[in-house]
């Protein structure tokens, strides 16, 4: 019995195929998939030839690529220069343009944010006892992953152009891994050229077999009726096969966070701590870590012209200090201005990628305030585009650890000094508000708890990361601060967002040592220590009860509501936390 053509094959369908290009199966998904394949075949004009007569590999790179089921053709662009990728994007990808500052403007299609509900991890004997299974890491069978992989590979084989980028994750040579990205969009190739560490010509020549491979066929849907699937989008990782497959989403951030998920598993397994944080270094070599989810100011506050930027999002803390995982930065672009964020604004130039922004058709000037496509407009650029970047991106042991939160209730203070137990409590809790646009379906700030300030990217149980962080803090006597960049004077819709100017002044006071010597007062049910004064910050802003514009009863009820949310959330982790950590939370 003939099986469905490879492009439309999936585990639950073994019907006969007629011509080989269209299955006899009458299920709607089979018919629509067949139509998609036929369209791709007509566009390429070589699809059937590729399946029947692949080009013989002529180099070690091509030999390794052919072993993955990908066709070897003269149209493979490996580590193509930015100019060539610009040309391809403008020629073959609708919606592409060059901004007035020289950046490539790209559209990510229907998905303009990550799809965390579609993340899957293959259940494998070598890792099954390591992974924190549940809503963050949903199980996928090896058979379903193999079907997704074949579906993605065969889609790529129908395309006129295939792009490969080989790069590194991790600036410390002791822990770096080799990552290969295979995709069908020039935009995706340029994006990962910016986000991974770019190899030298010699490193590329001797790259060899990658440690991990991303197969991105995001233009093509996953088979939503396959075992373990729930939609036409799939972002799946197999640690045993050392592969990641993307189907049904063209949002480039899935690749970036996929690499982070891999490092978030491998690094703790190697005995070092991976962190969802930004990092910078002061003139005296003092290093600060900034934790926080998208929209909390992690990228913005770490891009400080007075300090060297080590990285804006993903780091590892080893026995010698910290290193950046990435070779670039991925900044939110909504409401971006040269006045508020000059370092990021000036990084948007030739070689950078602007995602889903609106621009003037005549001048190509970008309107960073336009939200008509998405709130989650982004820019990806090499880290060296930041003048104060430290390259290689490696630093010493952190002196300050800053937990950034975006409080949508307006009752957390702009800055608090934490005890070690409180630091662990708030690190495990990871309270913030999802900012509109960073995930599909989020249109306004929404209170949430994200363990370790990065729950969507965790692979191990949160307590494992917290225990490793606690040991590092004790060993190196790090100070820990809770900094709220969210609302003051009232909840979202009533109060106002704490200004970037004041948040920067607070960070400056931490780095200067001013807050180490400050006088503190206790803050209510959360038992937080808040400073009585901070240079360049109004005293009234420091205590939320003073800044509140409503009546006192409303403030008290809002404070109690948030405290109850903290307590309810921490029940998930209380059985593995020590009594002093549990007691460090809010008490009513």
Secondary structure, DSSP 8 states (H G I E B T S, - for coil): -----GGG-BTTB---BSSSSSBS---HHHHHHHHHHHHHHHHHS-HHHHHHS-----SHHHHHHHTTT----TTEEES--HHHHHHHHHHHSTT-EE-TTS-EEE--TT--SB-GGGEEEE--TTTTTTS-BTTTBEEE-HHHHHHHHHHHHHHHHTSS-EEEEEEEE-SSTTT-EEEEEEES-HHHHHHHHHHSEE--HHHHHT--S-SEEEEEETTS---TTSTT--SS-EEEEETTTTEEEEES---THHHHHHHHHHHHHHHHHTT-EEEEEEEEE-TTS-EEEEE--TTSSHHHHH--TTSEEEESSEEEE-SS-EEES-SEEEEE-TT--TTT-HHHHHT-STT-EEES-EE-TTT--EETT--SS-S--EEEEEGGGSTTB-SS-EE--EEEEEEEE--SSS-S-SEEEE-HHHHHHHHHH-EEEE-TTSBTT--S-EEEE-GGG-GGG--S-HHHHHHHHHHHHHHHT-EEEEEE-SEESSSTTTSEE--HHHHHHHHHHHHHTGGGS--EEEEGGGTEEEES-BTTB-HHHHSHHHH--S-HHHHHHHHHHHHHHHHHHHTTTGGGS-HHHHHTS---
